[in-house]
């Protein structure tokens, strides 16, 4: 619990995965907290219980294509589902 996450090979991508797994279990941490408190013992002292309050109503309105989508749909491809 006292080993440094980054000295053990952790990096920013792994820290995001740690945060996602912790949040899935209701533990409120952020990537910044992982960087500021890189040991489990330190992180545990600042982690909180997360309660997400998000508005869950119906989404309405226009959703225009982003530029890459516009480019893709502008291509004359015989089988778009085989593009990669």
Buried (B, 14 or more C-beta within 10 A) or exposed (E): EEEEBBEEEBEEEBBEEBBEEBBEEEBBBBBEBBEEBBBBEBBEEEBEEEEEEEEEEEEEEEEEEEEEEEEEEEEEEEEEEEEE
